[in-house]
Amino acid sequence: MAALPTLNLVGAGRVGKTLGHLWQAQGVLQVQDVLTTSPASAGAAAAFIGAGRAVDTLAGLRAADYWFIAVPDRQIAASAAALAQARPTWPPATVFHASGALPAAELAPLQALGWRIASAHCILSFATPVAAVQQFAGTPCALEGEAPAIAALRPLLGAIGAHCFTVQAAQKLLYHAAAVFGTNFLPVLQATAESLWQHSGVPPELLPRLRATLLRHAVDNVLALGPAGALTGPAARGDSALVQRQGQAVAQWNGSAGAAYAALSELAGQLARDGKL
Ligand SMILES: NC(=O)c1ccc[n+]([C@@H]2O[C@H](COP(=O)([O-])OP(=O)(O)OC[C@H]3O[C@@H](n4cnc5c(N)ncnc54)[C@H](OP(=O)(O)O)[C@@H]3O)[C@@H](O)[C@H]2O)c1
């Protein structure tokens, strides 16, 4: 049987561990070397993935077919520059990062050495690698970058259950903001609601019940009816006097929450009026 293409991981946190594990377990890629900020975390990542040699310096990395720069967004450009600087004689490979907001061009120092660059943003909340491994199948994944790199990544991601599509580099900030609204803000809204319930004297033992019923029903309604169909509340009813008084009360409790209440109420009114934003 032909040897699998090899994958090096630079950064192996929630996303690196999840994809590394899936590629390894499903016989798509052979995870080869893993570099993080410490040998201990690299070793733990390799153990989770079920393969890979923990290395502690860039110079310790061997040539590979694919390189996944799975570090936090703010570290991607510096990691690519350091990689290009460390071993410019590695044969050109396909290198990609996982940021939804930043373009593949963050990897320009490697592109200048002839590497093929891309970004692959999987639209999943990778809360923990254990959960993400279970939830990954069916995840949409936005590809962007050089055509040969996209063509190489598409089957690799498809083999572990991703549904790939392409996004333009110039649209990535807005594209990713959509995921922030759709996923990341939901826990923030829930935390705000729970703080306000506590502040207004709702018995703490009722909070889990409120969370379980309201949140679940809201999600079920959006799934069944779409966002406009599921919308309720004072702004949707056009009760602007109440919206204003309530916004002021929230602002006295917490200025940022008050500003969010006002902005979201305006959007809610628009959604109720026009059926869309
Ligand atoms: N989390 C999500 O839900 C999600 C979803 C889609 C896309 N993404 C994208 O996936 C990428 C990684 O995010 P993540 O959530 O997996 O981050 P993470 O859990 O914080 O993991 C980051 C990894 O990078 C390592 N690292 C940090 N600086 C490094 C450096 N200079 N050199 C080598 N390794 C370094 C960390 O090492 P240690 O293990 O030693 O700390 C860790 O292994 C980001 O581009 C992010 O935007 C995240």
The ligand as a Gaussian input file, in Angstrom:
#p B3LYP/6-31G(d) Opt

LIG

0 1
 N      -11.323000      27.327000      18.193000
 C      -12.214000      27.419000      17.194000
 O      -13.434000      27.228000      17.405000
 C      -11.746000      27.701000      15.785000
 C      -12.643000      27.469000      14.736000
 C      -12.203000      27.646000      13.428000
 C      -10.910000      28.108000      13.185000
 N      -10.073000      28.378000      14.224000
 C       -8.705000      28.831000      13.918000
 O       -7.788000      27.769000      14.219000
 C       -6.508000      28.345000      14.541000
 C       -6.050000      27.753000      15.869000
 O       -7.025000      28.040000      16.854000
 P       -7.208000      27.098000      18.132000
 O       -8.555000      27.436000      18.703000
 O       -6.885000      25.694000      17.796000
 O       -6.083000      27.700000      19.080000
 P       -5.520000      27.079000      20.454000
 O       -6.435000      26.017000      20.965000
 O       -5.205000      28.252000      21.311000
 O       -4.155000      26.362000      20.030000
 C       -3.076000      27.097000      19.513000
 C       -1.885000      26.189000      19.366000
 O       -0.802000      26.945000      18.849000
 C        0.353000      26.732000      19.661000
 N        1.202000      27.911000      19.519000
 C        0.985000      29.183000      19.916000
 N        1.996000      29.982000      19.525000
 C        2.873000      29.182000      18.852000
 C        4.120000      29.398000      18.216000
 N        4.669000      30.617000      18.144000
 N        4.741000      28.338000      17.622000
 C        4.203000      27.097000      17.673000
 N        3.012000      26.828000      18.264000
 C        2.367000      27.859000      18.855000
 C       -0.191000      26.477000      21.045000
 O        0.791000      25.817000      21.817000
 P        0.479000      25.226000      23.287000
 O       -0.351000      23.980000      23.058000
 O        1.815000      24.942000      23.841000
 O       -0.282000      26.308000      24.006000
 C       -1.388000      25.589000      20.694000
 O       -0.971000      24.254000      20.470000
 C       -6.714000      29.860000      14.572000
 O       -6.295000      30.389000      13.340000
 C       -8.217000      30.014000      14.734000
 O       -8.722000      31.227000      14.200000
 C      -10.457000      28.177000      15.524000

